[in-house]
Amino acid sequence: MRSLVLAAAVCLLAAPGVAHAEPWGPALPPHPFLGPVGSATMHGDAGSSDTTPYPGPGARPPTVRADPLAAACPTLLQGRDGLVVALCTAIAGQVPTVHLLDPEHGSTAALPLVKGSLLGGVYAYLDQDDRLVAVDGDRALVRVAHHRDADGRWRLAVAERTDLSGAIPRGDSVTGLVPDWSGNVWFATGDGVVGVRTPAGRTGTVELGEQVANSISAAPDGHVAVATTHALYELTADDGVPRVAWRAPYDRGSARKPGQLSHGTGSTPTYFGPGTGAEYLTVVDNADGGVRVLVFRSGTGEPVCAEPVLTAGGPGSENSPIGAGRSVFVAGTYGYPYPTVPGDAGPAVPPSAPFTGGMTRVDIDEAGCHTVWDSGIRSAAVPHLSTADGQLYTLTRHGLDAATPADGFSVTVLDPATGAVLADSPAPGTVLNDPLQMSPLILPDGRMLQGTVTGVLRIG
């Protein structure tokens, strides 16, 4: 999704209320250029699986506390030191701002970055030294570190700055970035420039000629996946020069749909698979009427299957699918009331629609794909699957299909085997705490942080 810790890992047996236990995974191998597995990227790992190795709050009623930051906070990351680093967009001036959060007491330091596009203040990751890596509005790759000063107060500062203005055209900005397993930093811009910055300091680019409106993903074999508003790509790099390995066009529909931020797929591409965790690559198309989850073989682009999804909800998704083992989970966002969209998104057709939600599980087998379950749940956040406790976590929106400021929200736990709701606990019921289809962060101690339009919800 896009927009506007201090504990050891817990060993947990199957959580109460889960009727089915399934072997999820495997996870991607440890990434030498990322922070901890499950908390170094918005979508959990370099492959954007939206899974976590940590157990979540479970089905018990959690405490929920709002931490106002006067900013929308789509990116919540946790380093090896237990501190949470958030990349937020301030309400005043829409300035991207890095916040350092103590898991107990809220923001301890903040650092504004140079403003770029709306999506330029969304995607970032933590490197192996717990530094936040992003590209700012000056087209510079920055690594933001945190430290204590002489008085014991936490400070944030740009530790490294690399000028990418020679690779990124003026007026363009980076939408997504990810490191590969060789230490190259890959980036993609809104206007379709895909670039690689090598550890040796070389920068190479290739122009796709199509808009990129979501982040990008990496596989251990060196492939990087980029979804444009027209097609899904895998790329590789030789000596710092990116090249297209394959391109697969998809049905992008006749226009942008309400509840989506571009005219095309809303998916950050997801790697998943039962062997290495990256045999398959998936996105959701934007076909008129109904939409389908598309699955390809990573490395070759061979189509595996195309399965209709969200038939019990709305026909569109702005969220990255969850990928785990042989399963894909897709959450619907059709009609979600985003307060703003990127300036180049184009008009929605129809201009608005009821938010009907929906979530679908699709499994891949020798015969292709089949739907396991199709639910009308109205997820208001990017769902995450805990491979530790075998539960799906999200926030849901309550109220009439036509979303209003009076709608309420709940912390919702689902059984991924059946789609059944295991728990539904009230969250602060105000539009000031709208999770706006942002991605949560599950901490090693079982607590969960959820970004909202004004700050962070602490759930646990």
Secondary structure, 3 states (H helix, E strand, C coil): CCCCCCCCCCCCCCCCCCCCCCCCCCCCCCCCCCCCCCCCECCCCCCCCCEECCCCCCCCCCCEEEEECCEEEEEEEECCCCCEEEEEEECCCCCEEEEEEECCCEEEEEEECCCCCCHHHCCCEECCCCCEEEECCCCEEEEEEEEECCCCCEEEEEEEEEECCCCCCCCCCEEEEEECCCCCEEEEECCCEEEEECCCCCEEEEECCCCECCCCEECCCCCEEEEECCEEEEEEEECCEEEEEEEEECCCCCCECCCCCCCCCCCCCEEECCCCCCCEEEEECCCCCCEEEEEEECCCCCEEEEEEECCCCCCCCCCCCEEECCEEEEECCCCCCCCCCCCCCCCECCCCCCCCCCEEEEEEECCEEEEEEEECCCECCCCEEECCCCEEEEEEEECCCCCCCCCEEEEEEECCCCCCEEEEEEECCCHHHCCCCCCEEECCCCCEEEECCCEEEEEC
